Amino acid sequence: MARALHSHCRGRRFDSAQVHQLGYNLFMKDKIIKCQDCKSEFAFTGGEQEFFKKQELSDPVRCMICRATHKAAEKDQFRGKVKEKGLE
């Protein structure tokens, strides 16, 4: 039996079918992924996996730092195009 994590369920016990019905997946194990940019390993936790699954996203390929760097670079490229067209 798995134990529920939310306060409104405190003290109650659920079997795996009930946990699945409630939308909780307590059984996902962390994955270790190698970043495609810096080659360091990072953990893709069970909670993150559940979020990505619900949002229909693919598994990440970059660590958090490289992801943030990549997003910032994309924003800067967009800003450059806006400046070129005089849209600011």
C-alpha positions as CSV (number, residue, x, y, z in Angstrom):
1,M,0.0,0.0,0.0
2,A,1.2,3.5,-0.8
3,R,0.6,6.4,1.5
4,A,-0.9,9.6,0.1
5,L,1.2,12.8,0.2
6,H,-1.4,15.5,0.5
7,S,-2.7,16.9,3.9
8,H,-6.3,16.2,3.0
9,C,-5.4,12.6,2.7
10,R,-3.3,12.4,5.9
11,G,-3.7,9.3,7.8
12,R,-5.5,7.4,5.0
13,R,-3.9,4.5,3.2
14,F,-4.4,3.8,-0.5
15,D,-3.6,0.8,-2.7
16,S,-1.8,1.3,-6.0
17,A,-5.0,1.3,-8.0
18,Q,-6.5,4.1,-5.8
19,V,-3.2,6.1,-6.1
20,H,-3.3,5.7,-9.9
21,Q,-7.0,6.8,-9.9
22,L,-6.1,9.9,-7.8
23,G,-3.5,10.8,-10.4
24,Y,-0.4,10.3,-8.3
25,N,2.4,8.2,-9.5
26,L,4.6,7.5,-6.4
27,F,6.5,4.7,-8.2
28,M,8.4,6.7,-10.8
29,K,12.1,6.4,-10.1
30,D,14.5,9.2,-10.8
31,K,16.4,9.0,-14.1
32,I,20.0,10.2,-14.6
33,I,20.4,12.0,-17.9
34,K,23.5,13.4,-19.5
35,C,23.2,17.0,-20.6
36,Q,23.7,17.4,-24.4
37,D,25.6,20.7,-23.9
38,C,27.9,20.4,-20.9
39,K,27.9,16.5,-20.7
40,S,27.2,16.6,-16.9
41,E,24.7,14.2,-15.4
42,F,21.5,15.5,-13.8
43,A,18.6,13.9,-12.1
44,F,15.1,13.9,-13.7
45,T,13.0,13.2,-10.6
46,G,9.8,11.2,-10.5
47,G,7.8,14.4,-9.8
48,E,9.4,16.1,-12.8
49,Q,8.6,13.1,-14.9
50,E,5.0,13.2,-13.8
51,F,4.8,16.9,-14.7
52,F,6.4,16.4,-18.1
53,K,4.0,13.5,-18.8
54,K,0.9,15.5,-17.9
55,Q,2.1,18.4,-20.0
56,E,2.9,16.0,-22.9
57,L,6.5,17.1,-23.0
58,S,9.5,15.0,-23.9
59,D,12.3,14.3,-21.4
60,P,14.8,17.1,-21.0
61,V,18.1,17.0,-22.8
62,R,19.8,19.8,-21.0
63,C,20.6,20.4,-17.3
64,M,18.9,23.3,-15.5
65,I,21.9,25.7,-16.0
66,C,22.2,24.9,-19.7
67,R,18.5,25.1,-20.2
68,A,18.4,28.6,-18.7
69,T,21.4,29.6,-20.8
70,H,19.7,28.3,-23.9
71,K,16.5,30.2,-23.2
72,A,18.3,33.4,-22.5
73,A,20.2,33.0,-25.8
74,E,16.9,32.5,-27.7
75,K,15.4,35.6,-26.1
76,D,18.5,37.7,-27.0
77,Q,18.2,36.5,-30.6
78,F,14.5,37.6,-30.7
79,R,15.4,41.0,-29.2
80,G,18.0,41.5,-31.9
81,K,15.4,40.9,-34.6
82,V,13.0,43.3,-33.0
83,K,15.7,46.0,-32.8
84,E,16.6,45.4,-36.5
85,K,13.0,46.0,-37.6
86,G,12.6,49.0,-35.3
87,L,9.7,47.5,-33.4
88,E,10.9,48.5,-30.0
